[in-house]
Amino acid sequence: MALLTFLLRRILLGIGVLWIISVAVFAMFFIAPHDPARLLAGKEATPQTVALITHRLGLDKPVLVQYGDFVVRLLHGNLGYSYYNSEPVTQLIASRLPVSASLAIGAAVLWLLIGEAAGVLAAARPRSFADRVVTVLSLFFYSMPPFLLGVLLLYFLFFRLWVSGIHAFPGSGYVPLQSNPLQWARYLFLPWLTIALGSAATYSRLTRSGLLEVLGQDYIRTAHSKGASGQRVLFVHGLRSALTPVVTQCGIDLGVLLGGVVITENIFGLPGLGALAVQSITTQDLPVIIGIVLLSSFFVVAANVVVDLVYTVLDPRVQAR
Amino acid sequence: MTRDVSPSAVADVADVARSGQAVQGRARSIEGLSPWQLAWRHLRRDRLAIVSAVIILIIAASAIGAPLFAAITHHAPNHQFIVAGLTPDGLPRPPSGQFWLGTDDLGRDVLVRIAYGARISLFAGVVAALSAVCIGTIIGMSAGFLGGVVDTVLSRAMDVVLSMPFLLFAIALVAIVGPSLWVALGVIVFFSWAAVGRVTRGQTLSIKETEYIEAARAGGSGTARIMFVEILPNVVAPVIVYTTLLIPASIAFMATLSFLGIGVVPPTPDWGNMLAESLQFYKVAWWFVLFPGLALLLTTLAFNLLGDAVRDALDPGAERIFGRM
């Protein structure tokens, strides 16, 4: 029961946050010094045409009425139409979302694999050579801005290999999962790596510090004295409780990434939400920008709620909170 | 690499004990060391911290001395050497005696531009981080100490900022007001203060309940005095730790904004926009990509290493080694 009220409270808070963000986005849209009607009508339109379009878009109504319309449309799942090609924004987003989702989920799998392996390796023998190597690499990749890592991967793993006749990883493009899973993974590998290497640094640190803390506790000694093997203690007894913060972090990171990975998508020419957002700036396509911002805020808020729920399931001790 | 968590706590106790003995060994007077002195000792003995500090000083020196680079090479940062700086095909020239780190796509000197770019990176990193920390500390402290409605409003504000997809928001904002250094700085501060605020609020909440606050109140101190004289000194340590993390993050953030064309506007040199320009030439001009990238990486790496050492020195029992980017 306490869990249910807690969850309900979190969801309501999340809705509140989304509402404030929607107001902020709408205000930005409204304050914008651009006249969407003029933009739509084209350069040689008569004032009458512009006025007609202004009226059709409802831009001649008072601000509050416009905001009301905006909210009503939003609640009906209608994000308006692109200024640029008149497509419904929801349709545009729906066509781009699979790309961003493929990118985010694949990267998450990769960073969990790398980060957890490195973290466990480092924690199993603290201050060993392996631990130092992991620490240095973590710091290196953590300090690397994602766009720099992307460019470096593009240079070495695409261009240098390509020059020497190895066409292992394409430098740009996207193949949908349903048309060819193998090509899908091949085209996404470098983008995945770009995101994953930087994040894996955080996860290896998180796992290492979590594990070291857990391994110092009494029940670990008990497990050892019961005769459990070192590996069993490390993976079954230790990792189980060290994973809780990792799961939390992963949920939040995934929520952030689902809304579009601006930089990686741009470097590798992936037609995802982030690339669409950047493209919409050049065309000043505000409905599209607003739609993407709202959707990605929703992902962040939803991820936070889900993480809270998972947290209480994984670690019953926090229910007391 | 000794930026550890729990195991180093033991080592730190030993360190403290040893340094205590050293002080007594000198035996002029037996003096207690303040936590700051202990932290300073710890930091001074950290070889990596010293190396990182030296690297940062070198970068700062080249930022300040950027005109010197221009004077020595006789290359102004924005001057386009159409003949000497470009190959007959109009491509960038590789590093040579005349252009030490090569030229870019417009025949400009990469070395001089990197030196000038250091100005913006360091300026943006330090100014944005310090502003965000000041705002975050004051707001976090107010939320934690004043409680009630103030806390509710400020905490929700932090929630909202932390839930915003910052890069997309920055893009949308710049689409409306147009790109400039100051807009980019504002964006960085706007999306950085909330995390500081959250940390400070948590700290303040626990300090608020201690006896010495009660004592100060009984002694007749007002709200403002308690907040700034009693509480502030006790939240400074985590705030400093956070600042050292925020500087490299802000430098990377600024470079990212410039890279996307929504930060520093060309032709003003900035590591981010240099890298953006070089991206079209990475197949023919490796130096054009490599050197600005190296400058950026070295700077963030040095700040992160130093930050880690500061964190280790100030707060040996710290839970996390790296925060989120």
Interface residues (C-beta under 8 A of the other chain):
Chain A: L13 G16 V17 L18 I20 I21 A24 V25 M28 I31 A32 P33 H34 P126 R127 R132 T135 V136 S138 L139 F140 Y142 S143 M144 P145 P146 F147 L148 V151 L152 L154 Y155 F159 G198 A201 T202 R205 L206 R208 S209 L212 E213 G216 Q249 V256 G259 G260 V262 I263 N266 I267 G274 A277 V278 S280 I281 Q284 L286 I289 I290 I292 V293 S296 S297 V300 V301 N304
Chain B: M1 R3 D4 V5 S6 P7 R156 D159 V160 S163 M164 P165 L167 L168 F169 I171 A172 L173 V174 A175 I176 P248 A252 A255 T256 F259 L260 I262 G272 L275 S278 L279 Y282 K283 W286 V289 G293 L296 L297 T300 L301 N304 L305 D308 E319 R320 I321 F322 R324 M325
